[in-house]
Amino acid sequence: MVEIQVHENREAREKALRSIANTGFLNVWEGAVRSGKTVSALIAFCIYVTRSPETTFLLSGRTIATIEKNCIMEEYGILNLIPQATYHKVGESRAVTFEARQDGKVVHKTISVVGAADIRAYMTIRGNTYAGWFADEINMHDKRFVEEAFNRTIKSSDRKHFHTLNPDNPN
């Protein structure tokens, strides 16, 4: 089993746990800037990925740089939530990988990391199959990419989507 590190502050921990308690097929976190939506969504996603019988997942954001900053490297990013995970950069390809124990077996898990800001982005995932998908600031993704990402998870027996929204200026 993979250990996931959760915030030591009781109030922050309880807020995150309430937000992830009942995840289903489509999970969307929205709220003000700095409200903890990305942290809560990442915790839910990491729990899902570590427990899922599936092995390949998708993580997208507006750009690779924003994904690295918001979801992978930060204090509550994937590399800290799943301490045994590693982040690989091979040319234009990016992935987070780790091994998990499930039913007495070691299972290799891969989370493909993709920028989704422009119309060409959907081509990077076309033809791939993913169990689930985390989309950081999905309202900043290209529409064609979003459609393709939903299509890429259709075959999964454990299909879940985790999305955060980037709030616009209320004025």
C-alpha positions as CSV (number, residue, x, y, z in Angstrom):
1,M,0.0,0.0,0.0
2,V,1.2,3.5,-0.8
3,E,1.3,6.1,2.1
4,I,-0.2,9.5,1.3
5,Q,0.9,12.4,3.4
6,V,-2.0,14.6,4.5
7,H,-1.7,18.1,6.0
8,E,-0.8,18.1,9.7
9,N,-3.0,21.2,10.4
10,R,-6.3,19.7,11.7
11,E,-8.6,22.3,10.1
12,A,-6.9,22.0,6.7
13,R,-6.9,18.2,6.9
14,E,-10.6,18.0,7.8
15,K,-11.5,20.4,5.0
16,A,-9.5,18.2,2.5
17,L,-11.0,15.0,3.8
18,R,-14.6,16.3,3.6
19,S,-14.0,17.4,0.0
20,I,-12.7,14.0,-1.1
21,A,-15.0,11.7,0.9
22,N,-17.5,11.0,-1.9
23,T,-15.7,11.1,-5.2
24,G,-17.5,9.7,-8.2
25,F,-17.1,9.7,-12.0
26,L,-16.8,13.5,-12.3
27,N,-15.3,15.6,-9.5
28,V,-14.9,19.4,-9.8
29,W,-13.4,21.7,-7.2
30,E,-14.2,25.4,-7.6
31,G,-13.6,28.3,-5.2
32,A,-11.5,31.4,-4.5
33,V,-7.8,31.6,-5.1
34,R,-5.8,29.9,-2.3
35,S,-9.0,28.1,-1.0
36,G,-7.3,24.6,-1.0
37,K,-9.2,23.2,-4.0
38,T,-6.0,22.0,-5.8
39,V,-4.6,20.4,-2.7
40,S,-7.9,18.6,-2.0
41,A,-8.3,17.5,-5.6
42,L,-4.7,16.2,-5.7
43,I,-5.2,14.2,-2.5
44,A,-8.4,12.7,-3.9
45,F,-6.6,11.9,-7.2
46,C,-3.6,10.3,-5.4
47,I,-5.9,8.1,-3.3
48,Y,-7.7,7.1,-6.5
49,V,-4.5,6.4,-8.5
50,T,-2.9,4.3,-5.7
51,R,-6.0,2.2,-5.1
52,S,-7.2,1.8,-8.6
53,P,-6.6,-1.6,-10.3
54,E,-5.7,0.5,-13.5
55,T,-2.1,1.5,-14.2
56,T,-2.2,4.5,-16.6
57,F,-3.6,8.0,-15.8
58,L,-3.6,11.5,-17.2
59,L,-2.6,14.8,-15.6
60,S,-3.2,17.9,-17.6
61,G,-2.9,21.7,-17.1
62,R,-2.6,24.8,-19.2
63,T,1.1,24.2,-19.6
64,I,3.7,21.8,-18.4
65,A,5.2,24.6,-16.3
66,T,1.9,25.3,-14.5
67,I,1.4,21.5,-13.9
68,E,4.8,21.2,-12.4
69,K,4.3,24.2,-10.2
70,N,0.7,23.5,-9.1
71,C,0.5,19.7,-9.1
72,I,3.8,18.0,-9.0
73,M,6.6,19.9,-7.2
74,E,4.7,22.0,-4.6
75,E,4.5,21.2,-0.9
76,Y,1.3,19.3,-1.5
77,G,2.1,18.2,-5.0
78,I,2.1,14.5,-6.2
79,L,5.8,14.0,-5.4
80,N,5.1,14.9,-1.7
81,L,1.8,13.2,-1.5
82,I,3.2,9.9,-2.9
83,P,6.8,10.0,-1.6
84,Q,8.0,7.0,-3.7
85,A,6.9,8.7,-6.9
86,T,9.4,10.1,-9.4
87,Y,9.0,12.7,-12.2
88,H,10.6,11.8,-15.5
89,K,11.3,14.2,-18.4
90,V,12.2,12.5,-21.7
91,G,12.2,14.9,-24.6
92,E,8.7,16.4,-24.8
93,S,7.2,13.6,-22.7
94,R,6.6,13.9,-19.0
95,A,5.4,11.3,-16.5
96,V,5.1,10.6,-12.8
97,T,5.7,7.0,-12.0
98,F,5.7,4.8,-8.8
99,E,5.1,1.3,-7.7
100,A,2.2,0.3,-5.5
101,R,1.4,-3.0,-3.7
102,Q,-2.0,-4.4,-4.6
103,D,-3.2,-7.8,-3.7
104,G,0.3,-8.9,-2.8
105,K,1.7,-7.8,-6.2
106,V,3.9,-4.8,-7.1
107,V,2.0,-2.8,-9.7
108,H,3.8,-0.1,-11.8
109,K,1.7,3.1,-12.1
110,T,2.2,5.9,-14.7
111,I,0.6,9.4,-14.7
112,S,1.2,11.1,-18.1
113,V,1.7,14.8,-17.8
114,V,0.4,17.0,-20.7
115,G,-0.1,20.7,-21.4
116,A,-3.5,21.4,-22.8
117,A,-3.6,25.1,-23.8
118,D,-3.9,25.0,-27.5
119,I,-5.7,23.1,-30.2
120,R,-2.7,20.9,-31.0
121,A,-2.6,19.5,-27.5
122,Y,-5.2,16.9,-28.1
123,M,-2.9,15.1,-30.5
124,T,-0.5,14.3,-27.7
125,I,-3.1,12.0,-26.1
126,R,-4.8,10.7,-29.1
127,G,-4.6,6.9,-29.3
128,N,-3.8,6.5,-25.6
129,T,-6.0,4.9,-23.0
130,Y,-6.2,6.2,-19.5
131,A,-8.1,5.1,-16.4
132,G,-8.7,8.5,-15.0
133,W,-7.8,12.1,-15.5
134,F,-6.8,15.1,-13.3
135,A,-7.2,18.5,-15.1
136,D,-5.8,21.5,-13.3
137,E,-7.6,24.7,-14.2
138,I,-9.7,22.8,-16.8
139,N,-11.4,26.1,-17.9
140,M,-8.0,27.1,-19.3
141,H,-7.8,23.9,-21.5
142,D,-8.5,23.8,-25.2
143,K,-12.1,22.4,-25.8
144,R,-10.8,19.8,-28.3
145,F,-8.3,18.5,-25.7
146,V,-11.1,18.1,-23.1
147,E,-13.3,16.2,-25.5
148,E,-10.4,13.9,-26.4
149,A,-9.4,13.3,-22.8
150,F,-12.9,12.2,-21.9
151,N,-12.8,9.8,-24.9
152,R,-9.4,8.4,-23.8
153,T,-10.9,7.2,-20.5
154,I,-14.0,5.4,-21.9
155,K,-12.5,1.9,-21.7
156,S,-11.5,2.1,-18.1
157,S,-13.2,-0.2,-15.6
158,D,-12.4,2.4,-12.8
159,R,-13.0,5.7,-14.7
160,K,-12.8,8.9,-12.6
161,H,-12.1,12.6,-13.5
162,F,-10.8,15.2,-11.1
163,H,-10.9,18.8,-12.2
164,T,-10.1,22.2,-10.7
165,L,-11.3,25.5,-12.0
166,N,-9.3,28.8,-12.2
167,P,-11.6,31.5,-10.9
168,D,-12.0,34.5,-13.1
169,N,-12.0,38.0,-11.8
170,P,-15.4,38.6,-10.2
171,N,-15.5,42.1,-11.6
